[in-house]
Amino acid sequence: MGIEFSFSLTETPTSADLKEEYDVLIVGGGPAGLSAALYAGRSMLRTVVVSKDFGGQVLDAHLVENYPGFSSIKGSELMERFREHAEKFGAEMVKGEVKKIQKEGNWFVVETSVGVTRAKVVIYATGSTHRKLGVPGEAELLGKGVSYCAICDAALFRGKVVAVVGGGNTAFMDAELLTEYASKVYLIHRRRGFRAEPIYVERLKKNPKVEFVIPYVVKRIEGEGKVERLVLENRETGEENILPVDGVFIDIGMEPQTELLKPLGVELDERGYVVVGPDQSTNVPGLFAAGDVTTACNGVHQIITAAAQGAVAALSAYEYIKKLEGEE
């Protein structure tokens, strides 16, 4: 007998009330944040997750087929399991938005949309967001042919015609992966030159399934209930063309969500990602970070890697708090 889920995206999961004090406050309710909550809870730490949603970008995934133990599961269902598992060990879930984080002595004072609290440790797990094209049809057809993750969704386009938008390493690696499934892969880029490493460019040029569409930009994504075609514009001539496709993968970069950390003096790399050590610690004592917002992701934006970093951050937080209490 299979397990049935009563959870639905149309339901609003219960949100706990924000208390005055915690051992660990986690900013972000995606795989990294929920995994951190599970491990912090198991370490008997008073733990709260503050997030606008619980699941992060995984909620946009119709099916997840690469998380160990599940050959296929809806993204929303997988994240509900994460949440329930963390709550089982006492982690609280507060639906809200963190507005400000300040350090006062050994405590962090955190201002949220639902109140102010303080914590000995903050685990920052806000993730990063995919840069959007910002064209008509992109949001409307998300999950219906529009994707930002070839590793997640490539297998869904077996025998189909797809397009990849972008000119960097990720776009080229995704296009190469897609050739293992799709019958045809168009790579669309706004310039004649590419940012991708030459080895990736040469490899795709030799692949008979790949056709370069340059120098073009996507003006519209169209289709009735699913992606059916792209409207392209030649940047040199202004001419518009229609490109029939079954799916489009958008690979024009990621944007880490780090605005809250800048007033704290948290070290960021040249791309804006949080610099962390092997224990997920930052240069600010008591502040840890995990998932796609950190340098530890190394360009691999996967549920399993984010979850692993969340676990490491929580266990590191436990050791930090033990040492802090010993000193006090």
N, C-alpha and C positions, 0 to 999 in steps of 0.2 A: 504494500500500500504506500503510495507516495505521500509526501508531506504537503499539506495545503497551507497557503499563506492567506491571511485575511487582510494584510497590508495593501493599501492602494494609494497611488499618488494623489487621489482625490481626498484622502483622509488627512487630518492634521494630527500627527503624533503628539502626545501629551508633553508639555514643556514644564520642567521643574521651576520652582522659584529660586532666584539667585540668593544665596546666603551671604553673610558678611565676610566669611573667611574660608579659605581652602588651602590645602597643601599644594595642589596642582591645578592650574587653570589652563585649559587647552583652547587655543583660538583656531577654529576651523573644524568642520565635522565631516571631512572626507575620509578616505581610507587611512591616511596617516594619523589624523586626529582621533578617529574612533579606535584604531589599534592602540594608540598611546593611552587612551582612556581605559581600555581593557587591562593593559599591563599595569597601569597606575592603580587601578582598582584592586587588582590581584595583590598588589604590594601593600594593601591596606592604607592607601593614601586617600585623603578626602579630595575627590576629583570632580571637576565640572568641565563640560565642553560647552563653549558658547559659539553658536554658529547660526547663520541665517537659514541653513538647511542641513540635513544630516544625510550625507551621501556624496556631496560635491559633484564633480563632473560625471561620476559614474551613473548618476541618475539619468543622464542623457543617453546612456548606452542601452539600446533595446535588448541586446543579448550580450552577455560576457561569456566567452568561450575559451579563455586562456587563464582562468584562475584555478589553481590546483584543487582537485576534489569536486569540481563542478564542470561537467562536459558542456553544459549550457545552462545559464541562469540569467534572468532579467537583472539589469543593473540595480534597479530599485529594490528587488528582493535580496540581492547579495548585501547591499548596504543596510537593509533592515536587520539582517542577521548580525552584521557587525555591531549595530546599535544595541540590539537585544543582548548580545553577548557582553558588551561593556556594562550595560545596566545591571546585568545579573551579578556583577561584582561591585556594585555600589556606585558606579560613575553616574553623575547627574547630567542631564541634557537640558540646556537652557537655550531656547530659540530667541536669538537677538543678534545684535551687531556690536562688536567691540569698537569703541570710538577713540580710546586713548589708553596708553600704557605708560606708567611712570614708575621709577624705581625710588623707593624711600627706605634707606637702610638695607636690611635683608629681605624686605617685602616689596612686591609689585602691587601697585594700586591700579586697578583696571576699571575704567569707565565704560559702561555698556549702554545700549539703548533701553535696557530694563533695570538699570541700577548700577551701583558702584560696589565693588568687592576688592578683596586683597588676597594674594597668594604668595607662597614661598617660592614657587616655581611657575614659570610660564613656558608652555610648549607651543611654539608658533607653527601652525600647519595649515596655512591659508591656501597653499598650492599656487599654481600659475594658471593663467587663462590663455587659450588660443587666440592669437590675433585674428580678427574677423576681416573678411573682404568688405563687409558693409554694403552688400548689393541686394536688390530685391530677390526674394526666393531663398536666401541663405538660411534665415531663421525659420521660415515657414516649412522648409523641407529637411530640417535637421533630423537625422535618424531615418529619413526616407530617401536616402541617396546622398545626402550631404554628410560628410564625416571629417573629423580632424585626427583620426587615429587609424592608420593602415594596419598596424599590428592587431588592433581590436577587431576591425571589420573586414579585412581583406577577403577572408574565406566566404563572406556573404555575397561576393561578386564573382563567384566561379563561372567562367564562360561568358561574362558580361563585358561591356565596353565602359571604361572608366577614364577619368581625367585626374591629373594631379596638378595643383597650382602652387608654384614656388620654384626657387632657383638655388636653394641651399642644400646642404648635405642631407637634411631630413627628407626633403622632397625627392631627392634622387634615390635615397635608400628605400623610401616608401614606394616609389615607382617600380624599383627592382623587385621588391617583395610582391607587389600587385601582379607582376608578370607571371608569377607562379600560379595565379588563380584566374585572372581576367584574360579574355581573348585579345584585347587591345588596350593599350595604355597611352593616352596623350599626356605629354608634359607641357603645361602652359606656363610661359614666363614672360614678364613685361619687357625684358631686355634680351639682346642677342648673346650677351655674356652671362656667365653663371658664377655664383658665390661658392658653389660646391667644389670639392676637391677634384682635380683633373681626372683622377682614377675612376671616380664615380661617373663623371661625364662620359669618358671613353667607353666605359662598360655599357652604359645605356645606349650609346650610339651604335653599338654592335648588336644590340638586342632587336631582333626582327619584330617583336611585339610593340616596340616603343616608337612613337612618332612625336617629334618636337613641334610645338606650335608657338612660334616666336616671331616678332615681339607683340604679343597680344595680352590684353587684360580681360577679365570676366566682367561683363556689364550687368547680366541678369542670369539667374538660374531658374529654369522654367520646367513645368510639368504638372499634370493633374494628379495630385496626391502622392507623387513620387518624382524624382529627377528624371527628366526625359531629354533635355537639351540645355546647352549653354549658349548664351548670346555673347560673342566675343568682339572686341574692337582692336583693330590694328593700330598700335600707338604711333606708327609712322605715317600712315595714310588716312586714318580715321574710318576706314571701311569696316563695316560690321559683317560678321559671318555667324552662321548657326552651326553648332557642333552637337550632333546627337550622341548622348551618353546615358548610361544607366546609373552612374554615380560620379561624385566629384570629391576628391580629398584635398583639403585646404591646408597647406604647409607653408605658411608665411611667417612663422615664428611664435614664440611664447612670451608672455609678460608676467613675471613673478609679482605677487601681491605683497609688497613690502613697505608701503607708505607708513604704516603704523610704527615701524621699527626705526625709521630715520632719526626721530628726536632722541632715541635712546643711544645713538651712536653705534648701532650694530654694524659690524663689518659686512659689506656687500662686495661682490666681484664686479668686474667691468660691465657685466650684463644685468646687474641688479639682483642676482641671486644671493641668498644668505650664506656666508662662509661658515661651515661647520667642521668640527673635528670628527674623529672616528666614533666618538660617543654622542654625536649630534649636538654638542655644546657650541655656543657662540662665544664671542669675545666679552659678552656681558654675563657675569656670574649669575647663575640661576635661570638664565634664558636659554632654552634649547629650541631647535627647529627641526622639522622633519617633512619629508615628502617633496613635491615638485617645486617648492619655494626655495630649496637649498641647492648648493653646489653638489651635494651627494647624489642628486638624481642623474648627473652626467648625461643629460639629454634623454634618459630612459623614463618616460612618463607612463608607468605601469602601476596597477593596483598593488601587486605583490611587493614591489620595491618600496612604495610609499608606506605600506603596512609594516614592512620590516624596519624601516627607519623610525616609525612611530613607536614600535616596541623598544628599540634601542634607546630612544629619547626618554621614555618612561622609566626604564630600568636605571638609566643614568641619573634621572631626577631623584629616584629613590636614594641612590648613593649620595647625591649632593645634599639632600635633606638630612640624612643620617649624620653626615659630617657637620652640617650647619648646626643641628641640635646638640651635637657633641661639644662644639665650640661654645655654644650658649650656656 
